[in-house]
Amino acid sequence: MCTDHQHGQRRCRCCDPEARRAARRTTQLRERGWDGDVDEVYAAGTVQERAAFARTSPAATFDRSPTVRSARARRGFLTPDEQATLAADESPRVRAALAANPGAEQDTLDALSADADKRVREAVARHERTPPDSLYALATTLDRRRDLSVARALAQNSATPMVALEAIVANGTTGQASVAQRGLQRRGQNVA
């Protein structure tokens, strides 16, 4: 029986650990910017349970856990506002997951193409909906020490303009030029 209350229930709602956890998470979601309804089952769940709900729960966009936000960014149907929120997320893992989302909008991919994190730029370079101008900008701003995987992703993306691959061949490192050259050869372009 509850000793802090004047009722005879064995387990009251205010003392139930799941209900308290759901109330605490709802407060955290509100502090992070969520203004909609919060499903109590979602709010009371563990990180893995909330990540499983992320696809259908817009509240996951504002969850404290990067694992949950990544799951939402990767698999959810996202509104433009949600995409903008996730594109500005403090976790590179969340931004990379958003860049890999097949439903990501071109404006979002364009914004993410200038991200400081290599994993995010690589995911943008792989995405078939990334605007050609953004792919060209990625190709011409490759970091000579770190961006071989970005160059490889650009070379494998059929949406990458030929002129971008030619720019990598002309100005990239030996490794970057090699992967860009193979990309051009796959497209039937002869490169000397």
Secondary structure, DSSP 8 states (H G I E B T S, - for coil): --SSSSS--SS-GGG-HHHHHHHHHHHHHHHTT--S---HHHHHS-HHHHHHHTTT-GGGGG-S-HHHHHHHHHHS---HHHHHHHHT-S-HHHHHHHHH-TT--HHHHHHHTT-SSHHHHHHHHH-TTS-HHHHHHHHHT--TTT-HHHHHHHHH-TTS-HHHHHHHHHHS-HHHHHHHHHHHHHTT----
